Amino acid sequence: MWVPKELIETVLVQRRTICASLCSRHEADSFLQLLIIADEKRNVCKNSVQEKQLLSLGEASVSRPEPSLTIQKILVCVWWDTFGIIHYELLEPGQTVTATTYCEQLERMKQELIKKGSVLVNGENRIFQQDNAGRNAAEIVQKKITELGLDLLPYPPYSADLLPSKGLFYLLEL
């Protein structure tokens, strides 16, 4: 069973400060339509097969796992804006995202924006929010973000149960 980390007071203060600054920024100049958010999630995939079964009325079918297949953890990386998902990638089992891989993914995300004819392709003041994973602070990642013309939003200290974009959208609805 997953239990969220307890947030220490300094982290709570940082999160409140960042959230308040985002709300103030939105009040001064609505920026949500310029926002691109990136995140990743490791998902557990169970392989199962469905065989044809002859069932009586009201009888439930039974799914039987194929013996040679196993449970796998797959990493999905996703970029989205207020209109929906811009781009996503499923990584091979066991593959991780390095700074170099992330830069390549950012470039592919930009190409998807171009394909979709998004106003975020050539628009000014495009805003980007990513998590605070160590690779995102790497110099090559910071250069790529600058090259893509993205204004990086601050990201509060990690807490799996508090995604900043969800908190911001919740506050704006109040």
C-alpha angles and dihedrals in degrees: 000000000000117000119190118239115258109248115230118224096256091053091048090052091049091050092049091048093050093045091049091050091051091050091049091048090051092050091051095045124356106240105167093100087057095050125113117184127197128196141147135215133191109226129194113230120199117200115217136157130217115219124198108265133187106225135184119234109287094011115130121232119241123225114212121200115233107246096227095053123082140193110275134192112225124189115220119194116199136187120191143166135192090288096054140266114355098183140343136186131197112212125213115265109279094013116131132200113251125186090262093048090048092053089052090049091050089054091051089049089054090051089053090052088053092049091051092048090235119182085227093071100078100006122120124243096028106176124214131193123189133162123267097253112152094247090059090065091054115120094239091053092049090049091050092051090050091046090053090052095240124156105219116226118215114259120210122232113289121281119157092209097053115058105187095219091055091049092049094050090047092053092048090055092057 
